[in-house]
């Protein structure tokens, strides 16, 4: 048994209404449904929540929970803020440019575009403090094969030294 796709990814939000407005206006995402409960259906624990869902074109969902009776959410203090992020595909470089312009017009600070050789990306934070990446895939089959071929030795070298194996990285430029 293998997972076939992502059903949904869920994050916490500070305010469900503000989150819906941001994702609809900034990213053009479709708010498709919500589930609200006063008790956790898996534990029975009293804990009111609003669970909102945005559907992506492939049928997967990005979802958020507003938990009004829980302490304010925070970041993992041991992880740099650039590490934990959600990356979503866009259809073209033009879409990436338009998204950057729209976000900046809304006052959102945007980093990029960055050429990662496998994609071009922009990065920004939503109103909840979640880091998001919009990416346009640019990886060509020869690079995909090289990355696949060095993936096992790269992981082995990293596991020994905890440093980027530059000799293997150099093979990507060949």
TORVEX-168444 format. One record per atom (N, C-alpha, C): residue in three letters; chain; x negated, z, y. Coordinates in steps of 0.1 Angstrom, whole numbers, always signed. Example, Ala and Ser with C-alpha at 12.3 -4.5 7.8 and 13.67 -1.06 7.14 Angstrom:
<nodes>
> resn;chain;xx;zz;yy
> ala;A;-132;+78;-57
> ala;A;-123;+78;-45
> ala;A;-132;+78;-33
> ser;A;-128;+71;-22
> ser;A;-137;+71;-11
> ser;A;-129;+79;+0
</nodes>
This chain:
<nodes>
> resn;chain;xx;zz;yy
> unk;A;-8;+0;-12
> unk;A;+0;+0;+0
> unk;A;-9;+0;+12
> unk;A;-6;-9;+21
> unk;A;-13;-10;+34
> unk;A;-3;-10;+45
> unk;A;-6;-4;+56
> unk;A;+3;-5;+68
> unk;A;+3;-20;+72
> unk;A;+15;-25;+75
> unk;A;+17;-39;+79
> unk;A;+15;-41;+94
> unk;A;+18;-31;+102
> unk;A;+18;-33;+116
> unk;A;+20;-19;+123
> unk;A;+18;-19;+136
> unk;A;+21;-6;+143
> unk;A;+36;-6;+146
> unk;A;+43;+5;+141
> unk;A;+57;+6;+145
> unk;A;+58;+11;+159
> unk;A;+52;+22;+162
> unk;A;+51;+27;+176
> unk;A;+39;+36;+177
> unk;A;+34;+37;+190
> unk;A;+24;+47;+193
> unk;A;+31;+56;+204
> unk;A;+30;+69;+202
> unk;A;+37;+78;+212
> unk;A;+27;+87;+219
> unk;A;+29;+88;+232
> unk;A;+21;+97;+240
> unk;A;+30;+106;+248
> unk;A;+25;+116;+254
> unk;A;+33;+125;+262
> unk;A;+33;+120;+276
> unk;A;+45;+122;+283
> unk;A;+46;+118;+297
> unk;A;+50;+130;+305
> unk;A;+47;+130;+318
> unk;A;+51;+141;+327
> unk;A;+66;+139;+331
> unk;A;+70;+127;+333
> unk;A;+84;+125;+338
> unk;A;+89;+111;+332
> unk;A;+99;+112;+324
> unk;A;+104;+100;+317
> unk;A;+108;+89;+327
> unk;A;+116;+93;+337
> unk;A;+120;+83;+347
> unk;A;+109;+76;+354
> unk;A;+99;+84;+359
> unk;A;+87;+78;+365
> unk;A;+80;+69;+356
> unk;A;+79;+72;+343
> unk;A;+72;+64;+333
> unk;A;+79;+51;+331
> unk;A;+92;+51;+330
> unk;A;+100;+39;+328
> unk;A;+98;+30;+340
> unk;A;+99;+36;+352
> unk;A;+97;+27;+364
> unk;A;+83;+21;+365
> unk;A;+72;+29;+361
> unk;A;+59;+23;+362
> unk;A;+57;+12;+352
> unk;A;+61;+14;+339
> unk;A;+59;+4;+329
> unk;A;+67;-9;+331
> unk;A;+79;-7;+336
> unk;A;+87;-19;+340
> unk;A;+81;-26;+351
> unk;A;+78;-19;+362
> unk;A;+74;-26;+374
> unk;A;+59;-31;+373
> unk;A;+50;-22;+369
> unk;A;+36;-26;+368
> unk;A;+33;-36;+357
> unk;A;+39;-34;+346
> unk;A;+35;-42;+334
> unk;A;+46;-51;+329
> unk;A;+58;-51;+335
> unk;A;+69;-59;+331
> unk;A;+74;-56;+316
> unk;A;+71;-44;+312
> unk;A;+75;-41;+298
> unk;A;+90;-37;+298
> unk;A;+96;-40;+286
> unk;A;+111;-38;+285
> unk;A;+113;-24;+279
> unk;A;+120;-16;+287
> unk;A;+125;-3;+282
> unk;A;+137;-5;+273
> unk;A;+135;-2;+260
> unk;A;+146;-7;+251
> unk;A;+155;+4;+246
> unk;A;+150;+17;+245
> unk;A;+159;+27;+241
> unk;A;+153;+41;+243
> unk;A;+161;+51;+241
> unk;A;+156;+65;+242
> unk;A;+163;+73;+232
> unk;A;+157;+84;+228
> unk;A;+163;+94;+219
> unk;A;+160;+107;+225
> unk;A;+171;+116;+226
> unk;A;+169;+129;+232
> unk;A;+175;+139;+223
> unk;A;+168;+150;+221
> unk;A;+172;+161;+212
> unk;A;+168;+174;+219
> unk;A;+175;+185;+214
> unk;A;+172;+198;+219
> unk;A;+164;+206;+208
> unk;A;+163;+200;+196
> unk;A;+156;+206;+185
> unk;A;+147;+195;+179
> unk;A;+135;+199;+174
> unk;A;+127;+190;+167
> unk;A;+133;+187;+154
> unk;A;+136;+174;+151
> unk;A;+143;+171;+139
> unk;A;+135;+173;+126
> unk;A;+122;+174;+127
> unk;A;+114;+176;+115
> unk;A;+111;+191;+112
> unk;A;+111;+199;+123
> unk;A;+108;+214;+121
> unk;A;+120;+222;+124
> unk;A;+130;+217;+131
> unk;A;+142;+225;+135
> unk;A;+139;+234;+147
> unk;A;+127;+234;+152
> unk;A;+122;+242;+163
> unk;A;+130;+238;+176
> unk;A;+135;+248;+184
> unk;A;+141;+245;+197
> unk;A;+130;+240;+206
> unk;A;+131;+228;+210
> unk;A;+121;+221;+219
> unk;A;+127;+208;+224
> unk;A;+135;+209;+235
> unk;A;+141;+197;+241
> unk;A;+131;+186;+244
> unk;A;+135;+174;+241
> unk;A;+126;+163;+245
> unk;A;+134;+150;+248
> unk;A;+128;+142;+255
> unk;A;+133;+128;+258
> unk;A;+122;+119;+252
> unk;A;+125;+110;+244
> unk;A;+116;+101;+237
> unk;A;+120;+87;+241
> unk;A;+112;+80;+249
> unk;A;+115;+67;+255
> unk;A;+106;+56;+248
> unk;A;+112;+44;+247
> unk;A;+105;+33;+239
> unk;A;+105;+21;+248
> unk;A;+93;+14;+248
> unk;A;+92;+1;+253
> unk;A;+88;-9;+242
> unk;A;+95;-20;+241
> unk;A;+92;-29;+230
> unk;A;+83;-40;+235
> unk;A;+73;-43;+226
> unk;A;+63;-54;+229
> unk;A;+68;-66;+222
> unk;A;+63;-78;+225
> unk;A;+68;-91;+219
> unk;A;+67;-91;+204
> unk;A;+57;-84;+198
> unk;A;+56;-84;+183
> unk;A;+65;-75;+176
> unk;A;+74;-68;+184
> unk;A;+83;-58;+178
> unk;A;+78;-44;+177
> unk;A;+66;-42;+180
> unk;A;+60;-28;+181
> unk;A;+65;-21;+194
> unk;A;+63;-8;+194
> unk;A;+68;-1;+206
> unk;A;+57;+9;+211
> unk;A;+57;+10;+224
> unk;A;+49;+20;+231
> unk;A;+59;+31;+235
> unk;A;+57;+43;+231
> unk;A;+67;+54;+233
> unk;A;+61;+66;+240
> unk;A;+70;+74;+246
> unk;A;+65;+86;+253
> unk;A;+75;+97;+251
> unk;A;+70;+109;+251
> unk;A;+78;+121;+250
> unk;A;+77;+129;+263
> unk;A;+88;+132;+269
> unk;A;+88;+142;+280
> unk;A;+92;+155;+274
> unk;A;+84;+166;+275
> unk;A;+86;+179;+270
> unk;A;+87;+189;+281
> unk;A;+99;+191;+287
> unk;A;+100;+200;+299
> unk;A;+97;+214;+297
> unk;A;+97;+219;+285
> unk;A;+95;+234;+282
> unk;A;+81;+237;+277
> unk;A;+73;+227;+276
> unk;A;+59;+229;+272
> unk;A;+50;+230;+284
> unk;A;+38;+237;+282
> unk;A;+28;+238;+293
> unk;A;+24;+224;+297
> unk;A;+20;+222;+309
> unk;A;+15;+210;+315
> unk;A;+5;+204;+306
> unk;A;+5;+191;+304
> unk;A;-5;+184;+295
> unk;A;-18;+183;+302
> unk;A;-28;+182;+295
> unk;A;-42;+181;+300
> unk;A;-50;+171;+292
> unk;A;-62;+169;+296
> unk;A;-71;+160;+289
> unk;A;-80;+168;+280
> unk;A;-85;+161;+270
> unk;A;-95;+167;+261
> unk;A;-108;+169;+270
> unk;A;-112;+181;+273
> unk;A;-124;+183;+282
> unk;A;-137;+179;+275
> unk;A;-137;+177;+262
> unk;A;-150;+173;+255
> unk;A;-151;+158;+253
> unk;A;-142;+150;+259
> unk;A;-143;+136;+257
> unk;A;-142;+129;+270
> unk;A;-152;+120;+273
> unk;A;-151;+113;+286
> unk;A;-138;+105;+287
> unk;A;-133;+104;+300
> unk;A;-120;+98;+302
> unk;A;-119;+84;+298
> unk;A;-130;+77;+297
> unk;A;-130;+62;+293
> unk;A;-128;+60;+278
> unk;A;-130;+70;+270
> unk;A;-130;+69;+256
> unk;A;-115;+67;+251
> unk;A;-107;+76;+253
> unk;A;-93;+75;+248
> unk;A;-85;+66;+257
> unk;A;-81;+55;+251
> unk;A;-72;+45;+259
> unk;A;-64;+37;+249
> unk;A;-54;+30;+255
> unk;A;-46;+21;+247
> unk;A;-48;+7;+253
> unk;A;-52;-2;+244
> unk;A;-55;-16;+248
> unk;A;-43;-25;+243
> unk;A;-38;-33;+253
> unk;A;-27;-42;+250
> unk;A;-31;-56;+253
> unk;A;-28;-66;+245
> unk;A;-31;-80;+247
> unk;A;-22;-86;+259
> unk;A;-29;-95;+266
> unk;A;-21;-104;+275
> unk;A;-24;-118;+270
> unk;A;-15;-128;+274
> unk;A;-16;-141;+269
> unk;A;-27;-150;+275
> unk;A;-31;-147;+287
> unk;A;-41;-156;+293
> unk;A;-49;-148;+303
> unk;A;-60;-154;+308
> unk;A;-68;-149;+319
> unk;A;-60;-148;+331
> unk;A;-52;-158;+333
> unk;A;-43;-158;+345
> unk;A;-34;-146;+345
> unk;A;-28;-142;+333
> unk;A;-20;-130;+332
> unk;A;-28;-118;+336
> unk;A;-40;-117;+331
> unk;A;-49;-106;+334
> unk;A;-51;-105;+350
> unk;A;-54;-116;+356
> unk;A;-56;-116;+371
> unk;A;-43;-112;+378
> unk;A;-31;-117;+374
> unk;A;-19;-113;+380
> unk;A;-16;-98;+378
> unk;A;-19;-93;+366
> unk;A;-16;-79;+363
> unk;A;-25;-71;+373
> unk;A;-38;-74;+374
> unk;A;-47;-67;+383
> unk;A;-42;-67;+397
> unk;A;-38;-78;+402
> unk;A;-32;-79;+416
> unk;A;-20;-71;+417
> unk;A;-11;-71;+408
> unk;A;+2;-64;+409
> unk;A;-1;-49;+409
> unk;A;-10;-44;+400
> unk;A;-14;-30;+399
> unk;A;-20;-26;+412
> unk;A;-30;-33;+417
> unk;A;-36;-30;+430
> unk;A;-27;-29;+442
> unk;A;-17;-39;+442
> unk;A;-7;-39;+452
> unk;A;+2;-26;+452
> unk;A;+3;-20;+440
> unk;A;+11;-8;+438
> unk;A;+2;+5;+441
> unk;A;-11;+2;+445
> unk;A;-20;+14;+448
> unk;A;-27;+19;+436
> unk;A;-26;+12;+425
> unk;A;-33;+17;+412
> unk;A;-48;+12;+413
> unk;A;-57;+21;+410
> unk;A;-71;+17;+410
> unk;A;-74;+10;+397
> unk;A;-80;-2;+397
> unk;A;-82;-10;+386
> unk;A;-97;-13;+384
> unk;A;-103;-11;+372
> unk;A;-117;-14;+370
> unk;A;-117;-28;+362
> unk;A;-126;-37;+366
> unk;A;-127;-49;+359
> unk;A;-121;-61;+368
> unk;A;-121;-73;+362
> unk;A;-123;-75;+348
> unk;A;-137;-74;+343
> unk;A;-138;-70;+330
> unk;A;-151;-68;+323
> unk;A;-151;-78;+311
> unk;A;-162;-86;+310
> unk;A;-163;-95;+299
> unk;A;-171;-88;+288
> unk;A;-163;-84;+277
> unk;A;-169;-77;+266
> unk;A;-174;-87;+255
> unk;A;-174;-100;+257
> unk;A;-177;-110;+248
> unk;A;-167;-113;+237
> unk;A;-159;-103;+234
> unk;A;-148;-104;+225
> unk;A;-134;-105;+232
> unk;A;-135;-100;+245
> unk;A;-123;-101;+253
> unk;A;-127;-98;+268
> unk;A;-118;-102;+277
> unk;A;-119;-98;+291
> unk;A;-109;-88;+293
> unk;A;-113;-77;+300
> unk;A;-104;-65;+301
> unk;A;-103;-60;+316
> unk;A;-92;-53;+319
> unk;A;-91;-45;+330
> unk;A;-86;-31;+326
> unk;A;-90;-21;+333
> unk;A;-87;-7;+330
> unk;A;-80;+0;+341
> unk;A;-71;+9;+338
> unk;A;-64;+17;+349
> unk;A;-57;+28;+342
> unk;A;-52;+38;+350
> unk;A;-45;+49;+345
> unk;A;-30;+48;+349
> unk;A;-21;+52;+340
> unk;A;-7;+53;+343
> unk;A;-4;+66;+350
> unk;A;+8;+68;+355
> unk;A;+11;+81;+362
> unk;A;+9;+93;+354
> unk;A;+8;+92;+341
> unk;A;+7;+104;+332
> unk;A;-8;+107;+330
> unk;A;-17;+99;+335
> unk;A;-31;+101;+332
> unk;A;-37;+94;+320
> unk;A;-29;+86;+314
> unk;A;-33;+78;+302
> unk;A;-41;+66;+306
> unk;A;-52;+64;+301
> unk;A;-60;+52;+304
> unk;A;-55;+40;+296
> unk;A;-53;+29;+303
> unk;A;-48;+17;+297
> unk;A;-58;+6;+299
> unk;A;-58;-3;+289
> unk;A;-66;-16;+290
> unk;A;-57;-27;+288
> unk;A;-58;-37;+296
> unk;A;-51;-50;+293
> unk;A;-63;-60;+290
> unk;A;-61;-67;+279
> unk;A;-72;-75;+274
> unk;A;-67;-89;+270
> unk;A;-76;-99;+273
> unk;A;-73;-113;+269
> unk;A;-84;-116;+259
> unk;A;-80;-119;+246
> unk;A;-90;-122;+236
> unk;A;-98;-135;+238
> unk;A;-111;-134;+237
> unk;A;-119;-145;+239
> unk;A;-129;-148;+227
> unk;A;-129;-139;+217
> unk;A;-138;-140;+206
> unk;A;-136;-153;+198
> unk;A;-147;-160;+196
> unk;A;-147;-172;+189
> unk;A;-151;-170;+174
> unk;A;-147;-178;+165
> unk;A;-150;-176;+151
> unk;A;-165;-173;+147
> unk;A;-175;-180;+153
> unk;A;-189;-177;+150
> unk;A;-192;-162;+154
> unk;A;-188;-157;+165
> unk;A;-191;-144;+169
> unk;A;-183;-134;+160
> unk;A;-171;-137;+156
> unk;A;-163;-128;+147
> unk;A;-171;-127;+134
> unk;A;-176;-138;+129
> unk;A;-184;-138;+116
> unk;A;-196;-129;+118
> unk;A;-204;-131;+128
> unk;A;-216;-123;+131
> unk;A;-212;-108;+131
> unk;A;-202;-105;+139
> unk;A;-198;-91;+140
> unk;A;-194;-85;+126
> unk;A;-187;-93;+118
> unk;A;-183;-88;+105
> unk;A;-195;-87;+96
> unk;A;-205;-96;+97
> unk;A;-216;-96;+88
> unk;A;-225;-84;+91
> unk;A;-226;-79;+103
> unk;A;-235;-68;+106
> unk;A;-227;-55;+107
> unk;A;-214;-55;+105
> unk;A;-207;-42;+106
> unk;A;-211;-31;+97
> unk;A;-214;-34;+84
> unk;A;-218;-23;+75
> unk;A;-232;-19;+78
> unk;A;-242;-28;+80
> unk;A;-256;-22;+84
> unk;A;-256;-15;+98
> unk;A;-247;-20;+107
> unk;A;-247;-13;+120
> unk;A;-242;+1;+119
> unk;A;-231;+3;+111
> unk;A;-226;+16;+109
> unk;A;-236;+25;+102
> unk;A;-243;+20;+92
> unk;A;-253;+28;+85
> unk;A;-264;+32;+94
> unk;A;-269;+22;+103
> unk;A;-280;+26;+112
> unk;A;-275;+36;+122
> unk;A;-263;+35;+127
> unk;A;-257;+44;+136
> unk;A;-256;+58;+130
> unk;A;-252;+58;+118
> unk;A;-250;+71;+111
> unk;A;-263;+79;+109
> unk;A;-274;+72;+108
> unk;A;-287;+78;+107
> unk;A;-292;+83;+120
> unk;A;-291;+75;+131
> unk;A;-298;+78;+144
> unk;A;-289;+82;+155
> unk;A;-276;+79;+154
> unk;A;-266;+81;+165
> unk;A;-270;+74;+178
> unk;A;-277;+63;+176
> unk;A;-281;+54;+187
> unk;A;-277;+40;+184
> unk;A;-274;+32;+194
> unk;A;-271;+18;+192
> unk;A;-282;+11;+185
> unk;A;-280;+4;+173
> unk;A;-290;-3;+166
> unk;A;-293;-16;+173
> unk;A;-302;-16;+183
> unk;A;-305;-28;+191
> unk;A;-310;-40;+183
> unk;A;-317;-38;+172
> unk;A;-322;-49;+164
> unk;A;-310;-57;+159
> unk;A;-299;-49;+155
> unk;A;-287;-56;+150
> unk;A;-279;-62;+161
> unk;A;-279;-55;+172
> unk;A;-272;-61;+184
> unk;A;-278;-74;+189
> unk;A;-291;-75;+187
> unk;A;-298;-87;+191
> unk;A;-294;-99;+183
> unk;A;-290;-97;+171
> unk;A;-285;-108;+162
> unk;A;-273;-114;+168
> unk;A;-265;-107;+176
> unk;A;-253;-113;+181
> unk;A;-257;-124;+191
> unk;A;-268;-123;+198
> unk;A;-272;-133;+208
> unk;A;-278;-146;+201
> unk;A;-282;-145;+189
> unk;A;-288;-156;+182
> unk;A;-278;-168;+180
</nodes>
